[in-house]
């Protein structure tokens, strides 16, 4: 028999209210531009991956350092595939 699952104590976010936004990296390939944006919220941070103006992925993290580490790994992976840094803050 399966155990009953517990519901999360925090309700899902109904509105997006961000506290801050920072562009971590902008990479350019031959036909595509990728932006990695760190978005701060009260309860965590999100890393948004934008490609040619369209949101491709949004990953949630509890800590800023984990989001930055993932951003660095993603930047290394894309640079290995031929993308070049266009500008970073």
Helices and strands as residue ranges (DSSP letters): E 20-28, E 33-40, E 45-51, E 54-61, H 64-80, E 84-87
